Amino acid sequence: MAKAVRLAGKLGLSWNRAVNFQTGNSTGTVAHGIYCAPKDQWLPREDAPKCCSRQTRELNVIEQGGATGLGELNLVACQ
């Protein structure tokens, strides 16, 4: 919970997704492709499985400067 609260208000650490709530899902399994983080989305290193590709890359120098400005030192980006 503390991590969610810490990250919730920081720009650049959330992503939009279009979800059709009319589509049924009787399996109870989350449809990863609907909710996953897109390419180049920043997220904490331990959240790599949330990337659509399920892979990350290190932030480039400019991105790392932005992350540092947010007070986040351990971010990666989705591939």
MOZI-V352441 format. One record per residue. RES is the residue in three letters. SS is DSSP state (H for helix, E for strand, L for the rest). PHI is phi in degrees with one decimal (999 if undefined). BURIAL is + if it has 16 or more other C-alpha atoms within 10 Angstrom, else -. Layout:
BEGIN
RES/SS/PHI/BURIAL + RES/SS/PHI/BURIAL
END
This chain:
BEGIN
MET/L/999/- + ALA/H/-59.9/- + LYS/H/-63.9/- + ALA/H/-60.8/- + VAL/H/-65.3/- + ARG/H/-61.6/- + LEU/H/-87.8/+ + ALA/H/-56.8/- + GLY/L/-93.1/- + LYS/L/-94.3/- + LEU/L/-61.5/- + GLY/L/93.1/- + LEU/L/-112.2/+ + SER/L/-141.5/- + TRP/L/-139.3/- + ASN/L/-90.9/- + ARG/L/-144.9/- + ALA/L/-95.3/- + VAL/L/-117.3/- + ASN/L/-91.9/- + PHE/L/-73.4/- + GLN/L/-83.8/- + THR/L/-80.6/- + GLY/L/-78.9/- + ASN/L/-145.2/- + SER/L/-89.1/- + THR/L/-81.7/- + GLY/L/80.1/- + THR/L/-95.2/- + VAL/L/-66.5/- + ALA/L/-79.7/- + HIS/H/-51.5/- + GLY/H/-62.7/- + ILE/H/-83.3/- + TYR/H/-105.5/+ + CYS/L/-68.5/+ + ALA/E/-81.8/+ + PRO/L/-74.8/+ + LYS/L/-53.8/- + ASP/L/73.1/- + GLN/L/-70.2/+ + TRP/E/-83.6/+ + LEU/E/-161.3/+ + PRO/E/-60.4/+ + ARG/H/-50.1/+ + GLU/H/-73.0/- + ASP/H/-96.5/+ + ALA/H/-50.3/+ + PRO/H/-62.3/- + LYS/H/-81.4/+ + CYS/E/-70.6/+ + CYS/L/-56.6/+ + SER/L/-82.0/- + ARG/L/60.7/- + GLN/L/-133.9/- + THR/E/-127.9/+ + ARG/E/-136.1/- + GLU/E/-69.7/- + LEU/L/-69.4/+ + ASN/L/-78.0/- + VAL/H/-59.4/- + ILE/H/-66.5/- + GLU/H/-62.3/+ + GLN/H/-64.5/+ + GLY/H/-62.1/- + GLY/H/-65.6/- + ALA/H/-64.6/+ + THR/H/-63.1/- + GLY/H/-63.1/- + LEU/L/-84.5/- + GLY/L/81.2/- + GLU/L/-112.9/- + LEU/L/-108.7/- + ASN/L/-125.8/- + LEU/E/-99.5/+ + VAL/E/-132.1/+ + ALA/E/-120.8/+ + CYS/E/-69.6/+ + GLN/L/-89.7/+
END
